[in-house]
Amino acid sequence: MNVEFTKTGEVYRGEFTVTSDFNIHIEKEMAGDCYLYVKGVADGEYASAIIPVAYLRNQVCDFDLSALVYPKHVRIDCPMPVKSCVVTLK
C-alpha cells in the first residue's frame, strides 16, 4: 500500500493500519531522523515504537517490522518531505 504524507504542523505525517508483519520502504528528500509511533486500538493514544533510530535516519529506509498483536495502527512523522512510502504486508 502507498502511504501519503501530509504537512501537519512542523512535520510530514503518514498513517496506516497493518494486519500482519510488514515491510516499510521510505524515500525522503534528504537524510534525517523520522519517528515511528504505534497503537493497538483505534481510539487509543500513539506510543513511540521501540526500534533503532538508525532505521529511519537515512534518505532511503527499508526495514521489516513485526508485532505480536494485530491490527496495529502506525504513524510516521518526518521533519522533511517524504517522496514515497510503500508498506508491504507479509
ZABA-272678 format. One record per atom (N, C-alpha, C): x, y, z; residue number from 1; atom name. Coordinates in pm, 1 decimal. Each point is the difference from the previous one (the first is absolute). Last residue first. Example, Ala and Ser with C-alpha at 12.3 -4.5 7.8 and 13.67 -1.06 7.14 Angstrom:
<mimis>
<c1: 1285.0	c2: -225.0	c3: 708.0	num: 2	atomo: N> .
<c1: 82.0	c2: 119.0	c3: 6.0	num: 2	atomo: CA> .
<c1: -77.0	c2: 109.0	c3: 73.0	num: 2	atomo: C> .
<c1: 29.0	c2: -572.0	c3: -7.0	num: 1	atomo: N> .
<c1: -89.0	c2: 119.0	c3: 0.0	num: 1	atomo: CA> .
<c1: 90.0	c2: 120.0	c3: 0.0	num: 1	atomo: C> .
</mimis>
This chain:
<mimis>
<c1: 336.6	c2: -895.8	c3: 490.7	num: 90	atomo: N> .
<c1: 61.2	c2: -131.3	c3: -26.0	num: 90	atomo: CA> .
<c1: -104.0	c2: -107.9	c3: 0.6	num: 90	atomo: C> .
<c1: -30.7	c2: 546.5	c3: -140.6	num: 89	atomo: N> .
<c1: -33.3	c2: -99.8	c3: 101.7	num: 89	atomo: CA> .
<c1: 62.9	c2: -132.1	c3: -37.0	num: 89	atomo: C> .
<c1: 149.9	c2: 516.4	c3: -123.6	num: 88	atomo: N> .
<c1: -33.9	c2: -130.4	c3: -56.4	num: 88	atomo: CA> .
<c1: -26.2	c2: -97.0	c3: 114.1	num: 88	atomo: C> .
<c1: 40.0	c2: 565.7	c3: -118.8	num: 87	atomo: N> .
<c1: -8.4	c2: -102.2	c3: 104.1	num: 87	atomo: CA> .
<c1: -47.0	c2: -128.5	c3: -66.8	num: 87	atomo: C> .
<c1: 239.5	c2: 499.1	c3: -155.3	num: 86	atomo: N> .
<c1: -75.5	c2: -119.2	c3: -37.4	num: 86	atomo: CA> .
<c1: 6.8	c2: -99.2	c3: 114.0	num: 86	atomo: C> .
<c1: 102.4	c2: 549.8	c3: -144.2	num: 85	atomo: N> .
<c1: -0.5	c2: -97.1	c3: 110.7	num: 85	atomo: CA> .
<c1: -90.0	c2: -114.8	c3: -42.3	num: 85	atomo: C> .
<c1: 269.1	c2: 489.1	c3: -207.9	num: 84	atomo: N> .
<c1: -85.6	c2: -116.9	c3: -13.5	num: 84	atomo: CA> .
<c1: 15.1	c2: -88.6	c3: 123.7	num: 84	atomo: C> .
<c1: 167.3	c2: 452.7	c3: -17.2	num: 83	atomo: N> .
<c1: -30.3	c2: -16.6	c3: -142.8	num: 83	atomo: CA> .
<c1: -90.7	c2: -119.8	c3: -22.6	num: 83	atomo: C> .
<c1: 55.2	c2: 340.8	c3: 432.6	num: 82	atomo: N> .
<c1: 16.8	c2: -140.5	c3: -38.9	num: 82	atomo: CA> .
<c1: -43.2	c2: -13.9	c3: -145.1	num: 82	atomo: C> .
<c1: 188.4	c2: 444.5	c3: 320.1	num: 81	atomo: N> .
<c1: -97.4	c2: -63.2	c3: -89.3	num: 81	atomo: CA> .
<c1: 37.7	c2: -144.2	c3: -33.7	num: 81	atomo: C> .
<c1: 161.9	c2: 190.9	c3: 473.6	num: 80	atomo: N> .
<c1: 23.5	c2: 35.0	c3: -140.0	num: 80	atomo: CA> .
<c1: -103.4	c2: -69.9	c3: -88.2	num: 80	atomo: C> .
<c1: 9.7	c2: -62.4	c3: 473.1	num: 79	atomo: N> .
<c1: 11.7	c2: 145.0	c3: -10.9	num: 79	atomo: CA> .
<c1: 23.2	c2: 46.3	c3: -143.6	num: 79	atomo: C> .
<c1: -285.7	c2: -441.7	c3: 178.1	num: 78	atomo: N> .
<c1: 130.5	c2: 38.9	c3: -53.8	num: 78	atomo: CA> .
<c1: 6.5	c2: 151.8	c3: -8.0	num: 78	atomo: C> .
<c1: -309.7	c2: -447.8	c3: 222.8	num: 77	atomo: N> .
<c1: 19.6	c2: 144.9	c3: -8.3	num: 77	atomo: CA> .
<c1: 141.3	c2: 28.0	c3: -49.0	num: 77	atomo: C> .
<c1: -385.1	c2: -431.7	c3: 14.7	num: 76	atomo: N> .
<c1: 138.5	c2: 41.3	c3: -21.4	num: 76	atomo: CA> .
<c1: 1.5	c2: 151.5	c3: -14.7	num: 76	atomo: C> .
<c1: -342.5	c2: -426.5	c3: 201.9	num: 75	atomo: N> .
<c1: 16.0	c2: 139.5	c3: -43.8	num: 75	atomo: CA> .
<c1: 148.6	c2: 26.7	c3: -14.5	num: 75	atomo: C> .
<c1: -380.2	c2: -445.9	c3: 54.5	num: 74	atomo: N> .
<c1: 136.3	c2: 52.5	c3: -7.4	num: 74	atomo: CA> .
<c1: -4.1	c2: 143.9	c3: -50.1	num: 74	atomo: C> .
<c1: -307.5	c2: -445.2	c3: 224.8	num: 73	atomo: N> .
<c1: -11.3	c2: 130.8	c3: -65.6	num: 73	atomo: CA> .
<c1: 137.1	c2: 66.9	c3: 10.2	num: 73	atomo: C> .
<c1: -176.4	c2: -535.7	c3: 10.8	num: 72	atomo: N> .
<c1: 89.2	c2: 99.8	c3: 59.2	num: 72	atomo: CA> .
<c1: -13.7	c2: 127.9	c3: -82.9	num: 72	atomo: C> .
<c1: -319.4	c2: -485.1	c3: 98.7	num: 71	atomo: N> .
<c1: 64.4	c2: 98.7	c3: -85.7	num: 71	atomo: CA> .
<c1: 87.0	c2: 96.2	c3: 80.3	num: 71	atomo: C> .
<c1: 107.7	c2: -394.1	c3: 163.6	num: 70	atomo: N> .
<c1: -49.8	c2: 78.4	c3: -113.6	num: 70	atomo: CA> .
<c1: -150.7	c2: 16.7	c3: 13.9	num: 70	atomo: C> .
<c1: 483.2	c2: -161.7	c3: 294.7	num: 69	atomo: N> .
<c1: -144.5	c2: 18.1	c3: -3.3	num: 69	atomo: CA> .
<c1: -36.8	c2: 89.6	c3: -118.0	num: 69	atomo: C> .
<c1: 452.8	c2: -114.4	c3: 90.5	num: 68	atomo: N> .
<c1: -66.3	c2: -121.1	c3: 48.9	num: 68	atomo: CA> .
<c1: -151.2	c2: 7.1	c3: -11.3	num: 68	atomo: C> .
<c1: 384.6	c2: 228.4	c3: -332.2	num: 67	atomo: N> .
<c1: -66.4	c2: 25.3	c3: 127.6	num: 67	atomo: CA> .
<c1: -71.6	c2: -127.6	c3: 41.5	num: 67	atomo: C> .
<c1: 413.4	c2: 200.7	c3: -369.1	num: 66	atomo: N> .
<c1: -89.1	c2: -105.2	c3: 45.7	num: 66	atomo: CA> .
<c1: -60.0	c2: 42.2	c3: 133.4	num: 66	atomo: C> .
<c1: 299.1	c2: 200.6	c3: -473.4	num: 65	atomo: N> .
<c1: -47.5	c2: 11.2	c3: 137.8	num: 65	atomo: CA> .
<c1: -100.1	c2: -110.1	c3: 30.1	num: 65	atomo: C> .
<c1: 427.5	c2: 168.7	c3: -378.4	num: 64	atomo: N> .
<c1: -114.7	c2: -84.0	c3: 35.2	num: 64	atomo: CA> .
<c1: -36.1	c2: 20.5	c3: 146.1	num: 64	atomo: C> .
<c1: 254.4	c2: 346.0	c3: -384.0	num: 63	atomo: N> .
<c1: 15.1	c2: -93.9	c3: 110.4	num: 63	atomo: CA> .
<c1: -130.8	c2: -74.4	c3: 25.0	num: 63	atomo: C> .
<c1: 271.3	c2: 432.4	c3: -277.9	num: 62	atomo: N> .
<c1: -71.5	c2: -121.6	c3: -35.8	num: 62	atomo: CA> .
<c1: 22.9	c2: -102.0	c3: 110.7	num: 62	atomo: C> .
<c1: 98.0	c2: 555.0	c3: -179.2	num: 61	atomo: N> .
<c1: -12.8	c2: -92.1	c3: 113.0	num: 61	atomo: CA> .
<c1: -81.4	c2: -120.6	c3: -45.7	num: 61	atomo: C> .
<c1: 291.2	c2: 464.6	c3: -191.6	num: 60	atomo: N> .
<c1: -82.5	c2: -113.9	c3: -39.5	num: 60	atomo: CA> .
<c1: 2.6	c2: -100.6	c3: 114.9	num: 60	atomo: C> .
<c1: 212.0	c2: 387.3	c3: 96.4	num: 59	atomo: N> .
<c1: -89.1	c2: 56.0	c3: -100.4	num: 59	atomo: CA> .
<c1: -94.1	c2: -107.5	c3: -54.3	num: 59	atomo: C> .
<c1: 181.0	c2: -72.7	c3: 500.0	num: 58	atomo: N> .
<c1: 54.0	c2: 15.8	c3: -134.9	num: 58	atomo: CA> .
<c1: -101.4	c2: 62.7	c3: -95.3	num: 58	atomo: C> .
<c1: -104.9	c2: -118.2	c3: 466.6	num: 57	atomo: N> .
<c1: 89.1	c2: 114.8	c3: -12.3	num: 57	atomo: CA> .
<c1: 44.6	c2: 28.0	c3: -144.2	num: 57	atomo: C> .
<c1: -280.2	c2: -362.8	c3: 239.0	num: 56	atomo: N> .
<c1: -72.2	c2: 110.3	c3: -64.7	num: 56	atomo: CA> .
<c1: 86.8	c2: 122.7	c3: -27.1	num: 56	atomo: C> .
<c1: 167.0	c2: -407.1	c3: 208.4	num: 55	atomo: N> .
<c1: -93.0	c2: -52.4	c3: -100.5	num: 55	atomo: CA> .
<c1: -65.4	c2: 112.1	c3: -80.0	num: 55	atomo: C> .
<c1: 286.2	c2: 75.7	c3: 386.5	num: 54	atomo: N> .
<c1: 66.8	c2: -5.1	c3: -130.5	num: 54	atomo: CA> .
<c1: -91.7	c2: -52.9	c3: -109.9	num: 54	atomo: C> .
<c1: -124.7	c2: 5.3	c3: 466.1	num: 53	atomo: N> .
<c1: -19.7	c2: 129.2	c3: -67.1	num: 53	atomo: CA> .
<c1: 61.1	c2: -2.1	c3: -139.6	num: 53	atomo: C> .
<c1: -184.7	c2: -446.9	c3: 247.8	num: 52	atomo: N> .
<c1: 123.0	c2: 79.7	c3: -10.6	num: 52	atomo: CA> .
<c1: -24.4	c2: 127.6	c3: -81.7	num: 52	atomo: C> .
<c1: -414.9	c2: -188.8	c3: 262.8	num: 51	atomo: N> .
<c1: 81.5	c2: -48.0	c3: -111.0	num: 51	atomo: CA> .
<c1: 128.1	c2: 82.3	c3: -2.7	num: 51	atomo: C> .
<c1: -484.3	c2: -21.4	c3: 263.2	num: 50	atomo: N> .
<c1: 135.5	c2: -28.6	c3: 46.7	num: 50	atomo: CA> .
<c1: 75.3	c2: -67.5	c3: -113.5	num: 50	atomo: C> .
<c1: -424.1	c2: 368.9	c3: -2.5	num: 49	atomo: N> .
<c1: 39.9	c2: -137.4	c3: -28.9	num: 49	atomo: CA> .
<c1: 144.5	c2: -19.1	c3: 45.7	num: 49	atomo: C> .
<c1: -364.5	c2: 354.8	c3: 208.0	num: 48	atomo: N> .
<c1: 120.6	c2: -14.3	c3: -81.2	num: 48	atomo: CA> .
<c1: 30.8	c2: -147.5	c3: -20.0	num: 48	atomo: C> .
<c1: -506.3	c2: 139.8	c3: 70.6	num: 47	atomo: N> .
<c1: 120.2	c2: -11.5	c3: 81.9	num: 47	atomo: CA> .
<c1: 119.1	c2: -14.4	c3: -93.5	num: 47	atomo: C> .
<c1: -558.1	c2: 188.9	c3: -23.4	num: 46	atomo: N> .
<c1: 120.8	c2: -57.8	c3: -58.5	num: 46	atomo: CA> .
<c1: 113.0	c2: -2.7	c3: 102.9	num: 46	atomo: C> .
<c1: -533.2	c2: -28.6	c3: 130.0	num: 45	atomo: N> .
<c1: 108.3	c2: 94.2	c3: -26.6	num: 45	atomo: CA> .
<c1: 117.6	c2: -74.0	c3: -62.8	num: 45	atomo: C> .
<c1: -524.4	c2: -177.0	c3: -53.7	num: 44	atomo: N> .
<c1: 105.8	c2: 23.5	c3: 97.9	num: 44	atomo: CA> .
<c1: 99.9	c2: 105.8	c3: -43.0	num: 44	atomo: C> .
<c1: -393.0	c2: -204.9	c3: -240.7	num: 43	atomo: N> .
<c1: -29.6	c2: 118.4	c3: 80.1	num: 43	atomo: CA> .
<c1: 111.3	c2: 38.0	c3: 96.6	num: 43	atomo: C> .
<c1: 24.6	c2: -391.0	c3: -292.8	num: 42	atomo: N> .
<c1: -28.3	c2: 116.8	c3: -83.7	num: 42	atomo: CA> .
<c1: -17.5	c2: 128.0	c3: 81.2	num: 42	atomo: C> .
<c1: 322.3	c2: -404.2	c3: 158.4	num: 41	atomo: N> .
<c1: -144.3	c2: 24.7	c3: -6.7	num: 41	atomo: CA> .
<c1: -24.6	c2: 130.1	c3: -75.7	num: 41	atomo: C> .
<c1: 441.2	c2: -164.2	c3: 83.5	num: 40	atomo: N> .
<c1: -71.0	c2: -123.5	c3: -25.9	num: 40	atomo: CA> .
<c1: -150.4	c2: 15.1	c3: -9.1	num: 40	atomo: C> .
<c1: 459.2	c2: 323.1	c3: -119.8	num: 39	atomo: N> .
<c1: -104.6	c2: -22.4	c3: 100.0	num: 39	atomo: CA> .
<c1: -78.4	c2: -122.3	c3: -42.2	num: 39	atomo: C> .
<c1: 499.9	c2: 310.6	c3: -114.9	num: 38	atomo: N> .
<c1: -96.3	c2: -108.5	c3: -19.3	num: 38	atomo: CA> .
<c1: -107.5	c2: 4.2	c3: 108.9	num: 38	atomo: C> .
<c1: 435.1	c2: 306.1	c3: -274.9	num: 37	atomo: N> .
<c1: -87.9	c2: -18.9	c3: 114.8	num: 37	atomo: CA> .
<c1: -99.9	c2: -110.7	c3: -30.9	num: 37	atomo: C> .
<c1: 502.0	c2: 244.4	c3: -181.0	num: 36	atomo: N> .
<c1: -103.7	c2: -99.5	c3: -22.7	num: 36	atomo: CA> .
<c1: -77.2	c2: -20.7	c3: 129.5	num: 36	atomo: C> .
<c1: 343.4	c2: 394.6	c3: -254.5	num: 35	atomo: N> .
<c1: -46.5	c2: -62.9	c3: 122.7	num: 35	atomo: CA> .
<c1: -119.2	c2: -90.0	c3: -29.2	num: 35	atomo: C> .
<c1: 477.6	c2: 233.5	c3: -250.6	num: 34	atomo: N> .
<c1: -145.7	c2: -5.8	c3: -0.2	num: 34	atomo: CA> .
<c1: -40.2	c2: -79.0	c3: 123.4	num: 34	atomo: C> .
<c1: 485.1	c2: 266.8	c3: -180.6	num: 33	atomo: N> .
<c1: -81.7	c2: -84.5	c3: 86.4	num: 33	atomo: CA> .
<c1: -149.0	c2: 14.9	c3: -28.4	num: 33	atomo: C> .
<c1: 368.5	c2: 74.3	c3: -391.2	num: 32	atomo: N> .
<c1: -37.6	c2: 64.6	c3: 124.8	num: 32	atomo: CA> .
<c1: -94.7	c2: -88.7	c3: 77.3	num: 32	atomo: C> .
<c1: 198.8	c2: 90.6	c3: -548.0	num: 31	atomo: N> .
<c1: 16.4	c2: -80.9	c3: 120.1	num: 31	atomo: CA> .
<c1: -39.4	c2: 81.3	c3: 123.6	num: 31	atomo: C> .
<c1: -236.8	c2: 120.1	c3: -463.4	num: 30	atomo: N> .
<c1: 135.2	c2: 5.1	c3: 55.4	num: 30	atomo: CA> .
<c1: 5.5	c2: -91.8	c3: 121.9	num: 30	atomo: C> .
<c1: -385.3	c2: 9.8	c3: -275.6	num: 29	atomo: N> .
<c1: 77.5	c2: 96.2	c3: -78.2	num: 29	atomo: CA> .
<c1: 143.7	c2: 11.0	c3: 48.7	num: 29	atomo: C> .
<c1: -259.7	c2: -467.2	c3: 68.4	num: 28	atomo: N> .
<c1: -17.2	c2: 138.9	c3: 44.1	num: 28	atomo: CA> .
<c1: 84.3	c2: 92.5	c3: -87.4	num: 28	atomo: C> .
<c1: -230.7	c2: -526.6	c3: 14.5	num: 27	atomo: N> .
<c1: 97.7	c2: 84.0	c3: -69.4	num: 27	atomo: CA> .
<c1: -31.3	c2: 145.0	c3: 33.6	num: 27	atomo: C> .
<c1: -120.4	c2: -535.0	c3: 200.1	num: 26	atomo: N> .
<c1: -21.5	c2: 145.5	c3: 0.1	num: 26	atomo: CA> .
<c1: 112.4	c2: 67.2	c3: -77.4	num: 26	atomo: C> .
<c1: -249.6	c2: -505.8	c3: 127.5	num: 25	atomo: N> .
<c1: 102.3	c2: 59.3	c3: -87.3	num: 25	atomo: CA> .
<c1: -33.8	c2: 147.7	c3: -11.8	num: 25	atomo: C> .
<c1: -136.4	c2: -457.1	c3: 330.5	num: 24	atomo: N> .
<c1: -17.9	c2: 142.1	c3: -33.0	num: 24	atomo: CA> .
<c1: 116.6	c2: 43.6	c3: -87.6	num: 24	atomo: C> .
<c1: -270.1	c2: -491.9	c3: 154.7	num: 23	atomo: N> .
<c1: 121.0	c2: 69.7	c3: -42.3	num: 23	atomo: CA> .
<c1: -37.9	c2: 144.5	c3: -29.6	num: 23	atomo: C> .
<c1: -243.4	c2: -407.0	c3: 336.3	num: 22	atomo: N> .
<c1: 3.3	c2: 85.7	c3: -117.7	num: 22	atomo: CA> .
<c1: 138.7	c2: 57.3	c3: -25.4	num: 22	atomo: C> .
<c1: -382.4	c2: -371.7	c3: 285.8	num: 21	atomo: N> .
<c1: 136.2	c2: 53.1	c3: -8.6	num: 21	atomo: CA> .
<c1: 13.6	c2: 77.1	c3: -131.2	num: 21	atomo: C> .
<c1: -492.8	c2: -7.1	c3: 117.8	num: 20	atomo: N> .
<c1: 101.1	c2: -106.8	c3: 5.7	num: 20	atomo: CA> .
<c1: 137.5	c2: 65.7	c3: 2.8	num: 20	atomo: C> .
<c1: -396.2	c2: 255.9	c3: -39.1	num: 19	atomo: N> .
<c1: -64.2	c2: -116.9	c3: 59.0	num: 19	atomo: CA> .
<c1: 94.0	c2: -120.2	c3: 4.0	num: 19	atomo: C> .
<c1: 2.3	c2: 593.9	c3: -18.9	num: 18	atomo: N> .
<c1: 46.3	c2: -128.9	c3: -52.0	num: 18	atomo: CA> .
<c1: -68.3	c2: -113.7	c3: 76.2	num: 18	atomo: C> .
<c1: -57.8	c2: 569.3	c3: -125.8	num: 17	atomo: N> .
<c1: -30.4	c2: -111.7	c3: 88.3	num: 17	atomo: CA> .
<c1: 47.1	c2: -128.4	c3: -66.1	num: 17	atomo: C> .
<c1: 135.0	c2: 569.9	c3: -24.8	num: 16	atomo: N> .
<c1: -53.9	c2: -118.9	c3: -64.4	num: 16	atomo: CA> .
<c1: -25.0	c2: -106.4	c3: 106.2	num: 16	atomo: C> .
<c1: 191.9	c2: 556.1	c3: -113.0	num: 15	atomo: N> .
<c1: -62.6	c2: -95.0	c3: 91.5	num: 15	atomo: CA> .
<c1: -57.9	c2: -116.5	c3: -79.5	num: 15	atomo: C> .
<c1: 364.1	c2: 468.0	c3: -16.8	num: 14	atomo: N> .
<c1: -68.4	c2: -106.8	c3: -71.0	num: 14	atomo: CA> .
<c1: -55.2	c2: -99.0	c3: 100.7	num: 14	atomo: C> .
<c1: 216.8	c2: 546.5	c3: -29.7	num: 13	atomo: N> .
<c1: -54.3	c2: -114.6	c3: 73.5	num: 13	atomo: CA> .
<c1: -69.6	c2: -97.2	c3: -94.6	num: 13	atomo: C> .
<c1: 371.5	c2: 444.5	c3: 68.2	num: 12	atomo: N> .
<c1: -75.4	c2: -69.7	c3: -103.6	num: 12	atomo: CA> .
<c1: -42.9	c2: -132.6	c3: 61.7	num: 12	atomo: C> .
<c1: 104.8	c2: 466.5	c3: 290.7	num: 11	atomo: N> .
<c1: 44.6	c2: -128.3	c3: -54.3	num: 11	atomo: CA> .
<c1: -86.1	c2: -43.5	c3: -118.6	num: 11	atomo: C> .
<c1: -62.2	c2: 394.6	c3: 294.8	num: 10	atomo: N> .
<c1: 140.9	c2: 5.1	c3: -39.1	num: 10	atomo: CA> .
<c1: 49.1	c2: -127.1	c3: -67.7	num: 10	atomo: C> .
<c1: -511.8	c2: 82.2	c3: -3.8	num: 9	atomo: N> .
<c1: 84.3	c2: 81.2	c3: 87.7	num: 9	atomo: CA> .
<c1: 141.2	c2: 6.0	c3: -55.0	num: 9	atomo: C> .
<c1: -207.3	c2: -308.1	c3: -267.7	num: 8	atomo: N> .
<c1: -79.6	c2: 17.1	c3: 121.4	num: 8	atomo: CA> .
<c1: 85.7	c2: 76.1	c3: 100.2	num: 8	atomo: C> .
<c1: -16.6	c2: -179.3	c3: -552.9	num: 7	atomo: N> .
<c1: 61.8	c2: 93.6	c3: 94.3	num: 7	atomo: CA> .
<c1: -96.8	c2: 22.5	c3: 115.5	num: 7	atomo: C> .
<c1: 1.9	c2: -463.5	c3: -279.2	num: 6	atomo: N> .
<c1: -50.5	c2: 136.6	c3: -8.2	num: 6	atomo: CA> .
<c1: 68.7	c2: 84.4	c3: 106.1	num: 6	atomo: C> .
<c1: 46.9	c2: -507.9	c3: -290.8	num: 5	atomo: N> .
<c1: 42.4	c2: 87.2	c3: 110.0	num: 5	atomo: CA> .
<c1: -56.0	c2: 139.3	c3: -24.1	num: 5	atomo: C> .
<c1: -124.5	c2: -542.3	c3: -162.8	num: 4	atomo: N> .
<c1: 9.8	c2: 142.2	c3: -32.0	num: 4	atomo: CA> .
<c1: 38.9	c2: 78.3	c3: 125.4	num: 4	atomo: C> .
<c1: 66.7	c2: -530.3	c3: -177.5	num: 3	atomo: N> .
<c1: -37.0	c2: 83.9	c3: 113.8	num: 3	atomo: CA> .
<c1: 24.0	c2: 145.0	c3: -39.3	num: 3	atomo: C> .
<c1: -95.8	c2: -502.9	c3: -264.1	num: 2	atomo: N> .
<c1: 70.0	c2: 128.0	c3: 0.6	num: 2	atomo: CA> .
<c1: -51.9	c2: 83.5	c3: 116.5	num: 2	atomo: C> .
<c1: 18.3	c2: -553.8	c3: -44.0	num: 1	atomo: N> .
<c1: -84.3	c2: 118.0	c3: 0.0	num: 1	atomo: CA> .
<c1: 88.6	c2: 124.0	c3: 0.0	num: 1	atomo: C> .
</mimis>
